[in-house]
Amino acid sequence: MATNDKNNNINHSSCRETARSLYRGLALAPMVRASTTPLRILALHYGADFTYTEELIDRSISQTIRVENKHLNTIDYIKDPSKLSKKTRRKLQSDNNRPCLILRIDPKLEKNKLVCQLGSGEPELALQAATHVIKDVSAIDINMGCPRKFSVSGGMGSALLEDPDRAARILCTLKNDLLSPLHKPLSCKIRLLENTQKTLDFIEAMIHAGADAVAIHGRRPGHDQIKAADWNSLEEVLGLLRPKYPDFNFLINGDFYDRVERSEFVNRTKVDGVLLGRPALYNTSIFLPTQQQPLVDKTTVVQEYLHNSVRYDTHYKNAKYVICEMMSHRRMPTGRVPYLPISFPDGQTIAKTCNCQDFQSMCQVWNVNYSNAINNNNNNINSREDNGYTASANKIGTTTTCSATPADCEKTDATAHTCTTATLAAGEHRYEDSYFLKKREAKEVEVDEEETYDDKLQQPRDEELDEENGNNDCQKSLKRAKIL
């Protein structure tokens, strides 16, 4: 027994050492639909030290097949077709039977820089999901802050803030049964609780349960996202934590749009890192390493994101959603909006972007050379001898290989974003143009050149993801209200 305790202490210490180097600096925060491969790679390009995946629901990722995608040189986790509901299978059949992709990783560019965030409410489900992906990620994070109905109703997200014992069991199980022997760190992302003492108590419980890092969002569950984050409470909590845990990794999140303000806050609180979500959508070049470097113009950022989306064979709807978020004030704190200008000199608007129904039209709107972008995929294909992909057995117990021939792999259609090989679609979170436009359907919108994109926005509203069979690949209908 003493020997086991000694080994556990050694393994825990190794996890902490890894965490000290991983959870530092600037990171792309986990954002549903946004923190997928194209934006993660763009954030790293601009200088992010590490990134998070979007939240992956435990049951959803556990029911995937791991695929070595040799067309894109990525590792993909796709839904096992035998585990899909009839409704989901019909949906995929209507979309040319594209596989249902949950996670795509670039193992070369994201090595030692990717934290996988899981949404889970039970230790056993969290362990199963983490075990499934751990070989391809650097660390596991548990979402303990999401206030959305789909998450809370499943006992996940901010529901764990009200049940610290269950939250601690999840971390303890992951640490002892999986991560500690592999020397990989464990973290959680939380929100502020009702008061400072409750926040401190919860964080300390997570540290004792095995967390190697804790990220704190400066909002409480139910805090309106267009209202400013509570930096005063965040600073008070950190001021009490740092003296007690001088070597522990604490990270912060919430409205750090201004690089000078961010630097001053970090210096005052001595935190180890900052997670950037909406600020990274506003301008991903916010990750540039020095304040002296001016931000890249927003048009160039969108163009680079669009290029990445084509390169990683993202579903065009997912890319369109992210681009529209980059063009919108709808989730920004109201007080920040006057200081965060959004302009596109070449006349791009949300209406024009929403009218695009494929990558070719989006590239045309944004002056991106589609042929060059798609040729990146061809170069990846031609650089490999085996032009197929192989699905590892994992828990599914099957192995499949792409049936496309090398000759097929060289063929591309210049007028449609399809390759004759079996490429994989991006995560199918439901998207509607009405997220950004008025109630008119996007296809019915006639662009008025005298109107700005702000004239076509509507108020932000809560998004309730539909967890059909535990999947994170569709959403319930959303509550709607007008945007400022």
N, C-alpha and C positions, 0 to 999 in steps of 0.2 A: 504494500500500500504506500509506503514511504517512497519507494522507487517511482511509482506512478505519479505521485504528487510532484516529485522532483522533475520528471520528464514534462509534466504539464507546465510547470513554472518556466522551464527552458523554452518550450514551444510558445507560451504566451509572451515571453520576452522577445522571441524572434518576431512574432507578429507585431509587437510594439515598434521594434526597430524598422520593420518594413513600413509601418504606418507613418513613422516620423518622416520618412523620405517621400512617401506618396501623397499624404494629405497636407500639402504645403503649396502656397502660392495661389494662383487663380485657376478656377475650374468652371467648366460649363455645367450649370445646374441641371438636375433632371426635370424635363418638361415633356408631358405627354404630346405625342405627334411631332415634337420639334427636335428633341435630343436623339435623333436617329443619325445614321452614318454621315450623311452630307454635312450637317451642321457640326457634328463632333469633329470631323476632319478639318473643317474650316476654322473652328476655334483653335485647334492645335496648330494650324498653319499660322495663325496670328499670334500665337504665343501662350495659349492656355497650357498650364502645367499638367493637367489631367482633366478628364471629363466623366460625366455620369451618363448611363443609358437613361432613356425614359423609364418610368416605373413599369415593371413587368409583373403581372399578376402570377402568383405562385403556380396555380393550376395550369395557367396558359403556357408558361414556359416549360413546365414538366411534361406537357403533352406534345412536345416537338421532337423532330428528328434533326440531329446535327448533320449539316451538309458542308462538305468542302467544295465550294463553288470555284471551280478552276477557270471559269469564264471571267469572273471579276476579281479573282484572287482574294476571296473573302471567306469567312466562316459564317454560315447561315443556320439559323434555327427556324425550321418551317413546321407548321402544324402537321401532325400525322393525319392523313386524310381519313383513316378509319375511325378517328376520334372526333371528327367534325359532325355537327348536327346536320340534319337534312336541309335545314334552312340555309346554313352556311355553305353547304356543298352546292346548292342551287345558285347561290350568289356568285360563287367562284366559277361555276359553269358558264354563267352569263358574262364573265370577264375572261373568256378564252382559257378557262381552267388554270389560271395563274395560281401557283402555290401560295399558301397563306403564310407570309413571312412575319415572324415575331421579332427577330433580332438579327442584324447583320453587322459583322465585325471585320475591320481591316487589320489582320494580325501583324502586318508589318508596321503600319503607322500608329497603331494603338497599343502596341506591346508595352506593358508595365505602366499604362496610363489610363486604363479603363476600369471604372467602378460600376458594377452592375447593381442597380437599385431594384429591390423586390418589394412588391406589395403582398403582405401576408398577415394573417391573424392567428396562425397556429404554428407551433414549433415543428411539427412533423411535416406540414406542407412547405414551410420555409426551407427545411433541410433537404427535402426532395428536390425543390427547385434549384437551390444553390448547388447541390451535388451535380445537377445536370449541366450547369454552365461553368463551373469553377475552373476548368482547365483552360478556358479562353479569356478569363478576366483576371484583373489584379486584386480585386477585393469585392466584398459583398456589403451592400448598404440596405438597411430596412427603412422603408418609408413610414414614419410615425407622425407625419404632419399634414397629409392631404385631407382637407375637410369635405371633399366632394361626397355626394350621397352614395355613389357606387362603391366608394372605398370604405366609408364609415359603416354602411349597412352590412358589409362583409366582415366587420370587426377589424378592418385594416386602417392604415393611415392615422388620422388624429384620434380615432377610437382608442388606440393604444395609449394615448396620453391619459385617458381616464381609467386605464387598467395596467398600472405599472408592473404588477406581478406577471401578467401574461406577456407583456413586452419583454420583461427580463428573461422569462423562460425561452422565448424565441432566440434571444441573443446567446443565452447560455448553451442552448442546444447546438446552434450553429458553431459556436466557438469550440466547444469540447468535442463534438462528434465529427467535425469536418475541417474547419479552418485552422485550428491550432496545429494539428499534425502536418498540415500543408504549409505552415508558416505564412498564411495569407491573412491580412487584417480584416476587421469587421467594424462597421460604422452604422450610425443611424442618423436620420435627419428629422428634426423635431420642430415644433413651433413653441413660442412662449406660452406658458400656462396662465392660469387666472392671476397669479401674483408671483413675485420673485421667489418666495420660499418654496412654492410648489414646483416652480421650474427647476430650482436647485435640487430639490429632493428627487425629482424625476431623473435629472441628468446623472446624479450620483448613483442612483440605482442602476442605470444603464452602464456606467463605468464599472461598477462592481460585478455586473452580469457578464462582462467580457468585451464591451465596446472599446475599440482602439482609437476612435475619433467620433466626435459628435458635431454635427452641423446644426446651427440654430437659426431658424427663420424669424426675423423680427416682427412677426405678426402672430396673432392668436387665431385659433379656429373661429371662423365666422367674421374675421376682420376683412372688410371690403378691400379688394385689391386696388381700387382706385383711390384709396386713402393711404397716406404715407405710413411706412413701417415705423414701429415704435423703437427708434434707436436709443432713446433714454433708458427704457427697460432692458434692452439688449445690453447696453453698456454696464448697467447696474449688475446684471447677472454675471457678465464676464469679469467684472471687477472683484466679485466674490469667489469665482471659480479659479482664476489664474493663480493666486497665492497658494491655494490649497493643492492644486494639481499643476505644478510648474512645467512638467514635461509631457503633459497630455495634449493631444491635438484637438483644438477647438476651431471651428470654422463658422463663418457668418453668412447670412443671405438676406436680401431685402432692400431693394431700391438703391443700390450702389451704382448709379448712372454716372456720377462725376468722379473722375480718377483722383482729383485732389482730395475731395471729401473722403473717398475710400482710403487713401493713403493715411490721412490724418486719423481716421477711426481705427485703422489697424495699429498705428503707432501708439494710440492711447490705450487700447485694450490688449495689445500683445497677442492677438489671435494669430493662428498659423496660416489661415487661408480664407479666401472669399469665394463664394459660389455666385456666379452671375447667370441669371435667367433672362428676364425681360430686358435688362440692359444689353445682353448679348444679342437679342433679337433686334433691338433698336439699331445697334451697329456692332457686328461681331468683331471688328477691329479694336474694340475696347480692351482686348487681351494683349495689345501691343505692350512690350515690356517697359517702356519708359514714358513718362508723362510728356516729355519733350517731343515725342513723335505725334504728329497730328493724326486724328482718326482718318481712315480711308473714307472717301465719299461713298454715300449709301448706294448709289447706282452700281459702283464697282463691287461692293459687298454682295449685292443681290446677284449680279452676274456670276460671281465666283461660286455662290451657293448653287445657282442654277446649273452651272457647269458640273459641280460635284454631284448634283442630283441625277444628271444624265449619266455620269460616269459610274455611279453606284446603282443604276437601274431602279431608282426610286419610283414609286407610283406617282404619276403627275399630280394627282389630287393632294397627296401629302406635301409635295413641293409647293404647290399653289397655296396651301394653307400657311406654310411657313413664310413665304414671300409676302402674303397679305398681312401677316403679323408684323413683318419688318416695315410695312408701309402704314401701319395703323397706330393710333394713340389709345386704342380702346381698353388696354389693360394697364396703362400707365397711371401713376398717381396724378390726380388732377393738378396739384400744385407744381408738378414737374413739367407738364405739357408745354407751357410757354417757352421753356428753356431747352426743349428737345425738338428742334425743327425737323420737318420731314418734307423734302422737296426733291423732285426728279426732273432735271432740266430738259430731258428728252421727251417729256410729256407722258411718261408711264403713270397710270392710275390704277386704283384697285378695281375699278369697273373693267378696264381693258384686260387686266390680269385674270379676273374672274371669268371673262368671256372666253378664255383659252380652254380648250378641251383636250389638249395634248401638249407634249413638250415642244413640238415644232413651232406651234403658234406662240408659246411662251418665250421661246428663244428669239422669235422674230420681234416680239414686243420689247424685249430687253436687249436687243442687238447682240445676241450671243450666237456664235457660229455653231450651229447644231452638228454639222458634219464633223468638225474638229472634236467636239465633246464625245460624240458617239464613236469616233475613231480611237479614243482612249480605251474603250472596251475591246475594240478589234486588236489593238496592240497587246492588251492583256491576254487575249485569246491566242494570238499568233506566237506569243512568247512561251507558250506551254506546249509540250508534246502531246499531252492527253487532253483533248478538247471536250471534256465532260465534267461532271461533278459526281462525287461519291458521298452517299449518306452513310454515316457510321452507324453501327448497330445500336450502341447505347442500350437503352431499355426497350427499344422497339423490337429489336431482334431481327431487323431486315437490312439489307444493303441494296441500294439501287444505283444505277449509273445512267447518265444522260445518254439517250439513244442518238443524239445528233452526230453526224459524221464531221470530220475535219473540214470537208468542203462546205457543208452547211454552215459551219461556224464562221466562215469567212464572208458569208452573205449578210448584208444589212440592207434595210429598206430606208432610203433617204427621205421618204415621205411619211413614215410612221415609226414611232419609237418601239420597234420590235426587232428582236434578233431571232433568227430561225432556230437558235439554240434554246434550251429550256432555262431562260433566265428567271429570276425570282422577283416578285413584286415587293414593295415596301409594306410595312405593317398597315393593315386595313382598318385604321380608325376611321369611323364614318366622318365624312366632310361634306359640308354644304356651303355653297357660295353665299347663302343668306347669313352666314356668320358675320360677313363683312358688308354686304350690300343691304339695301332696303328690301322690302318684301317682294319686289319684282324678281322673277327668276333671272339668273345671270344672262341667259341666252336672249332674254327680252330687253336687256339694258341697251339703250342707245347712248353711246358716250357723248356727252356734251362737253366740248372742248373748253367751254367757259367755266365749267364746274371743276372744283378741285376734288381730290379723293375724299377729303373730309366731309363733303356734302353728301357722300354716298355711304357713310358709315352709320351704324346703329349701336346702341348702348351694349356694353358687355353683359353677358348673362352666364348663369351657372351651366356647366356642361355635365350631364349625367351619363357616364359610360354604361353601355349595356353589357353586363357580364354574363352573356349567354353561355351556359356550361362552363363558367369560370373563365371564359376567353376575354382578352383585352383588345379584341379586334373589331369592335363595333360600338355604337353609342345609342343610348336612348334619345328620343326627341328632346330637344333642348328648350329651356325656358327662354323667352325672347323679350328683349327691351331695347330701347334705342341707345346708341352710343353718343357721347359728347362729340 
